[in-house]
């Protein structure tokens, strides 16, 4: 019986980048260094990269913050991390990123005793290149703790101290890790970015898609006849001849004398979660007639409910003192803020108790809702049950801050969670009632999705018929309560 023996040949799939002399200090693409390109990639996902001692944390705009060590770049699948962060309701999550080299393989040439060829077997090996620690959070104040720390270890300790050990978690994920001080590592990073980043044109000035998978700066030139096989990035001032055959992943860096510039990240242009609705624009007469209706309806409600006010004020004062009203800053059309008035239903100092009750929050987004909220006073429960607490909002309608029907009025902090949704809902006045209020189910982990869905549905289908239907449904809910 012939014995088999093996000869081993190692292969590593190369990363091809057309730069004769690669240097992190001089190589730029579309006006950005490789580290800046990495950070722009994360920004395109609504994520700001924050490093100790680095750039300032942007409080309005980013959905999440990726907290990295100095000089490190990382790439990994972000969706599972976000899903886990939301599922376990962590204020911050520490990541253990493991870099596994799954692209290398071993070819085994199998022969018999006489050296005759039998077969070639390819065995893919998974080797660990390294690992690092990072963190992710949705809170700007925790990201600032990281940024202001001397190093990553101190930054995480400061986050845990502020957020609480029970509100932080740990997660392991597989990804790629790159060293910003190593030219070869930066080259690998840029190659990986080219393969992952499908649409850099969204957040970069002067960059357009020449053909699927081929991205050019507007100052670059590609002659007729050139063959470009994506992914290919062509930098500013570069010229591709008509006889050239460029096989991706390939990068042609910016020419030294081109010197393009990029503006700061425009978080307004970041499409997250990726769908931008087109609001159904209404004419002048519809807006005027709706405003006339709002004034008339609010005057009628305020007059009819006037006897309730002294009773509600007296009950609130007797149980919990002054003031009887509560004004929270909300946003109306074009992002203008206004004081949204309500009867006060919570005890004084309720805001200071919010962090202690976060674990009981049943909402899946920026809202805060507890079915049995200990902060609500006895009078407040009664006011909420019959929705009397919202009667002062008709004063906001009278002043033009709100409409009778529209999206739920929300503060800037909540609107930042979804730029596309925010721009649509702020195109019209918020309402005392709306489609979300009459259709929401309060099912666990669905409240925020329903809020977005019904707000966008209303903005796109706003009409007198829909408004009257919502008003009738709202009256029915109040009567049944």
N, C-alpha and C positions, 0 to 999 in steps of 0.2 A: 504494500500500500504506500503510495507516494506521500511523503510529508510535505506540508505547505510551509513556506516561509515568506516573510514580508519585507519589502523595502519601503521606507517611509520618506515622503516628500512633503514639506510644509508649504502652504500657500496662504497668502493674506490678500484679500481683495483691496486694491489700492484706492485711494481718494485722489482723483486727478484734478488739479487746479493749474490753469495755465499762467503761472507766475514764475518767471525765470529766477528771480531772486526774491524769495519770500522773507519779509521782515515785518513784524507786527508794528514797528514804529512808522513805517512808510506805506504799508498796504492799507488802502481805504476803498470802500465800495459805496458809490453814490453819496460820497461826502461823509461817511461814517467809518469809524474804526471798527474792528471786528467785535470788540467788547460792546460798542454802542449798537452794532447790528444785532447782537444777541439780545440786548435789552429791548430793542425795538420789536423783535420777534415776540417777546413776552408781552409787550405793550399791545400788540395786535390782538392778543387774547384778553385784554382788559386787565392785565397784571403789571404792576410796577415792581421792578427789581430794586431792592433796598439793601445796601451794604453798610457796615459800620464805618462812620466817618464819610459816607458818600453823599450823593445829592439829596436834597431835601425831600421829605415825604409829601406827596400831593394828597391833600385831604379830600378834594372833590374830583371825581373822575374814575380812578381805578376801582375795579370791582374787588380785587384782592391784591395782596402784597406778598411777593416771594422774597424771603430774607436769606441772603447768601453771604458767605465769607468774602473777605477782600481777595481779589485776584482769581475768583472761581466763576466758571460758567457752567451751566447745567442744562440739559434737555431731557425731558421725560414726558410721559403721557399725563396730562394735567387733569383730564375729566374724572378719572377714578379718585384722585386726591380730593377734588372739590366735592364729589359725591359723598365721600367718607366724612369730610369736614362738616358738611351740612347734616349728614345722617346722625352723627354722634353729638352734634351741637357744640363743638369745641370753639373756643374763642381764638385759639392758636394751635397749630399742629406742627410738631417737630418731625422732619422727614429724614429718614436714613436712605440715601440714594446710593444704590449699588451699580457700578459700571461693569456689566457683563459683556465680554467680547464674543458675540455669537456669530460674527462674520468669518472667523478663522476656521479652517478645517484641515484634516489630515487625509491624504490620499494613500491608500495601501495597495501596492502592486502585488498581487498574489500569483506565485509561480510554482511549478512543480520542482522536483529534485534536479531535473536537467536544465532548469532555467526557462522552461517553456511558459509562455504567458497564459494565465487562466482568466483573471479578471482584475478590475480596479474597483476597490471599495473606498468610498469617501465617508469618513467619519467626522461629523461636526462636533467640535469641542466647545464648551462654554467655560471660558476662563474669566476670573474676576480681575479686572484691571485695577480696581480701587473702589473706595467708597468715601462719602462725605456726608456731613450733616447740614441741613438747611431747615427752613421753617416757612409756614404759610399762615396768613391771618387775613381777616377781612376788616380789621380795625386799624385805622390810621394811627391812633394813639399807641397801640402796641408796636406798630412798625417803627414809630419814632423812638421807642425804647431800644429797639435793635440798632437803629441808625446812630443814636447818641452814645452807645456803648463803645468801649475801647476795643472789644473783640467779640466774636460770636458767642463764646461761652458766657461772658458777662451779659450779653444781650438777651440770651435765653433765660438766664436767671432773673433778669429784670422783668421779662414778660411773665414768667411764672408767678413772680411776686405780685404783679399787678392783676393778672387775670385769675389767679388761683390755680393750685395744682389740679383741682377737680375739673377745671374748665380747659385744660390743655391735654393733648394726647400725642401719641407717637405712631408713625406709620412708615413702613418700609416700601420702597418702590424701586423699580429697575429703570435706569436711564444712562445718560452719558455725562461724563465729568471732564472738563477741560481746564487747563492751566493758562491763565492770561499772560503769564511770563514766559511761556514756552512757544516758540514759533511753530513747531510741528503740531502741537496740540491745538493751536489756534487755527491752523490749516484744516485739521480734522473737524473742528467746530463749525467752520464756515461751510465745509462740504455737507455736514449734517443739516445745517440750516437750509441750504439749497434744496435738500430733499424733503424737508418737513414744511417749510414755509411756502404755501401754495400761492399766496396773493400779497406780496409785499407792497404792491402799488397802492393799497388802501391807506397806508399811513405815511408814505414817503413822497416827497415832492420831486417832480421831474422824472419819475420812473413809470414806465408803461409796459404793457405786455405786447411784444412784437409779434409773437405767435404763441400758442399754448406751451407753457413751460419755459419760454425764452423771454427774459426781462431785460430791458435796455434803459439806460439814461437817455434823456431827450437830446443830449449833446453827442451821443455815440452814433456811429455810421456803420451800416451793414450793406455791402454792395450786393447787387443782384447776382444770383448764382451761388452764393454762400450756402452751405448746408449746415444747419444747426439742429442737433439732436438733444432735446432737453434732458435734465434741467441745465440751463445756461444763463448766467448773469453777465451782462456786459456793462462795464463801468463808464463813467463820464469821460468824454474825449477819446474813447477807444474807437478803433477802425478795424472792421473785419472785411478782408478782401473777398472778391468774387469767387476765387478758387479755393477758399478755406473750407475745411470740413471740421466742425467743432462738435465733439462728442461729450455729452455731459456725464457726470456733474463737472462743469467747467466754469471758472470765473476769470474774467478779464478785469483786473482792477482799474480804478480811476487813473488816468494819466496825471503825472505830477503837476502839470500846468493847468489842469482843468479846474480843480478846487471848487467843486459844487458845495452847496450848503443845504442843511436840513433844518427846518424849524423845530421847535420843541414839540413833544408829543401832543397832538390834538386829541384829547380824550373824547371830545364831542364826536369825532369821526370814527371812533372805534365801534364797530358793530358787534354788540354782545347782547344777547346770545347768538346773533347772526342773522336776524330777520328784522328789516326795517319796514314797518307798515306805511302805506300811503294814505294819510288822512283824507276823508271825503270832504272837500272844501264846500262850504255853503255860501250862498249869495248874501248880498247886503240886506235884502228884505227879510230873509229868514233870521238873520242876526238881530235886526231891529225889532221884528215881531216877537222874538224870544225874549228880548230885553224888556219890552213892554209887558209881556206876560209875567216875567219875573217880578217886576215892580208891583203889578197889581196883585199877584198871588201872595207875595211876602207881606204886603200891607194888610191883606185880608186875614192871613194867619196871625200876624202880630196883634191885630185888633181882636180877633176871636179868642186868643189865648192870653190876653192881658190880665185877666183875673188870676191866672195861674202863677204869675210872676211873684207877687207878694207872699203867696203861700210857700212857694219853693224857696224863696230867699229866707223866709223866717225859719223853715225847717232846717236848712243848711246851717244857718247861724246858730241855732239852738244846739245842734249836735256837734259841730266842729268849728264854730266861729267864723270869722271873716277871712277872705272875701267869698261871696256867693258865686261869682263868675270865674271862669278860667279861660285864659287866652293863650293859645298855642300858635307859634309862627308856622304858617303853611304857605304853599306856593300857588299862585294863580297863573293866568296866561303869561307866556314869555318868561316865566320864572320869577315874576315879582312876588315878594312876600307880603303877607297880611296877617293880622291877628284873628284867628278863627275862634269865635266866642262859643262857650258852652256853660251850662250850669255846672258847678264843681261837684263831681260825684266821688272824688277820692279824698282821703284824709290828707291834711297838710304833711309835707315831707314824703309824699309817695314816690317821688323821683329817686330819693336816696335808697329806697327799698328795691328798686328794679333789678339791680345786679344780683341781689340775693335770690330773686325769684326767677332768674333766667332759665334755670333747669326745668321749670314747669311750663315754659312757653310752648304752646302747641302749634304755633305758626312756623312755616318753613322758610320764610323770607325775613325782611327787615321789620315786620310788624311784631307787636308784643301783645299776646292775648292769653289769658288764663281763665278757664271756665269759672273757677271759684277764686276770685282775686281778693286777697285779704286787705288790699289797700282801699277797696270800695267801701264807702260808708253805708249805713243802713238806709239813709235817705237816698243815697246814690243808687242803690239797687232798685229802689222804687222808680226813681227818675229814669234809669236806663231801661227798665222793663217796658215802660210806656213811651220811650224815646222822647221824654220831656226835656232831657238834658240838651237836646240838639235844637230846641226852639230858638235860642238866641242867634243861631246861624242865619235866620231869616233877616236879621239886621245886616249881616254880611252880604246877603243877596241884595238888599235895598241899596247898599253902598257900592255895589258893582264888583265886589270881590269874588262872589260866587253866583251860581245859577241854581234854580230849583232842582234841575236834573243835570247830572254831569259825572265825570270821574270823581272818585273819593278824594277830598283834599288831603294832601300829604306834605310833610316837611321835606326840605332839601336832602336830608340824610337818607330818607327812604327812596327818593327819586333817583339818587345816584346809583342804585343797584342795577338799573337797566337803562342805559342811555337812549336806546331806540324807543322803548316804552315811554320814557320821560318826555321825549320830544313830541310824541303824538298826543299824550294826555295834557301837556301844557299848551297845546294849540287851541284849547277851548277852556272856558271857566270850569272849575270844579263844581260839584253839585251837593246839595243837602242830601239828596238820595241819588241812586244810580243803578245801573244794570247789575253791578257786583253786589250791591246791598240786597237786591231782591232775588238773586240767583245763587249766591254762595252757599256752599254746603257745610263749611267748617270741618271737612274731612281732614284727618291728620296728613301732613306733608303735601297738601294740595292748595292751601289757602293762597299762597303767593302766586302760584300758577293761575289760579282762578281769577285773582285780582288783575293780573296782566291781561289774561284772555278777555275778560268782560270789559275792561277799560278800553282796550283796542277795538273790540267789537262795537262798542258804543260810538267811539270816535269815527269809525268808518261808516256807520249806519245811522248817525244822528238824524232824527226827523221828528216832526210833530207827533206822528202816530206812535213812535217809540217812546217819546217823552210822556205822553198821556197814559200809555200802558204802564210805564214804570211808576207814575204817580198813583194810579189805581191799585197796583200791586202793593205799593208801600202803605197806602191807607188800609188795605186789607190785612197786612201783617200787623199793623199797629192795633187794629181792632181785635185780632185773634190773640194778641199778647195779653 
